Amino acid sequence: MSCTEQISTQIRSRGFRLTPQRVIILQVLQHSGGHLTPAEVFQLASKNMPGLTETTVYRTLGFLEENGFALSGHTNSGKLVFQVAGHDHHHVICRGCGDDVEVPHDRIEAMYRQIEESTGYRLTTGHLTFSGLCPGCQVT
């Protein structure tokens, strides 16, 4: 079963409608293999769904994120990006050159637990972006 089929099944099992817009946006996120801005999602999804509006894309991405089917994050330049859920990871982005290193969630999972224990909050995001200077930019 593909990731899109799994998420489609989860959407239905939780009582939500599986609209054509949700399907196409999930497929775009799944096949991108990375992070897409809402504008990029719109551009790719509208090729297969003429008449799709940017408003619908934003609303659908919000629904997918709110319900744990998509993750959002921010690039070094502050752009909002999305990807399909299921691959919890974080990023460290160099402010100098823009290099991007992916950090598996398990590397900072203990920090998540400490924050939850000390605040009483239950953290719901699985995607953080850290910024700094890579070794190459620290030298210059």
N, C-alpha and C positions, 0 to 999 in steps of 0.2 A: 504494500500500500504506500503510495507516495505521501509526502508531507502534506500536500494540498488536500488529498483525500482524507488524511487523518484529521486535519484541522476542520475540514468540512463536516466530518462525522461529529467532532467535538462541538462545533457550533450548533448543529441540530440537536445533539443530546442535551445541551443546556437550554433548549427551548427557543433559540434564536432562528430566524429565517435565514436560509442560505440564498441570498439574492445573486443574480448574475454579476452585479458589481463587486460583491464580496469575493466571488469565485475568481474573477479576472484579476483583481488586485492581489489576492493571495498568490495566484499563478505568477504574476509579475515579480512579486517579492521572492517567491521560491526560486524562480529561474535566474534572478539577478546574481545570486551568489554573493551578494554584498549589501551595501547600504545605498539606498536611493532617496533623493529628496522627493517631496510630494509632487513637484513639477515633473521630475523624471518618471515617477509612477504614472502620472497622468499621460505623459507623452507615450509611454510604452503601452499602457492599458487602452488608450483611445484608438490605437491601431487595430485592435481586435474588437472594440466596442464603440463604433461611431455614435456620437450623441452623448457620450459620457462627459460630465462637466467636472471642472476642477473642484467645485464645491463638494460634489459627491465623493471625489477622491479623498479630500481632506476629512470629510465626515466619516467615511468608511475606515480610513487609517486610524482615526480617533477611536472608533468602535473596536477595531481589531486590537489596538494597544490597550485600551481600557479593560478588555476581556482576556488579555494574556495571549493573544494570537500573533501579535507583532510587537517588536521592540523599537523604541525610538532612542535617538542619541543626537549629539551635536558634533559637527566637524570642528576642526581647528578654527575655521573662519566663522563659526557660530551657526552654520546651516543645520536645520533640522533634517535628520535622515531616519529612514525606517528599514527594518529587515524582518523576515519571518522569525517568529519565536522558536525556541528549541535549542539554540546554540548560545547559552549564556556565556558572555565574555565582555571584556572591557577594552578600552583603548588608552594608549599613552601616545600623545601626539606632540611632535617637536614644534615649538613656536618659531624656531628659526627656519628650518627647511621644509616642514610639513610632513616629515616621515611619520609613519603610523605603525605602531607595534600592538598586536593583539595580545591581551592577557587573559588566560582562562579564568573563569569565575572561581574555581577551586583555590586559586592562588590568594584570593582576598576574602574567601568565605568566612574565615575566622573574624575578620574585621566586621563583616555584616552582623555576625552573631553578637559581637561586643557592643555594637551600636544598638541592636535590638534590646539586649539585656540592660544597658545603661539608660535607655530612653523609654522603654516600654512600647515602642513602636514596632510594628511588623513591617519590614521593608518589602516593597512590592516591585521595585525596579531591578532588573537584572542586567543593566547596561549603563556603565559609567564611562566618562571620558576624562582622563587626566591629561594635563599639559605640562610641558617642561622643555628642557633642552637636551637633545640627543648628545652622545659622546662627541660626535664630530662638530657640532655647533658650540659645545662648551669650550673647545680649544680656540675658536676664533674670537 
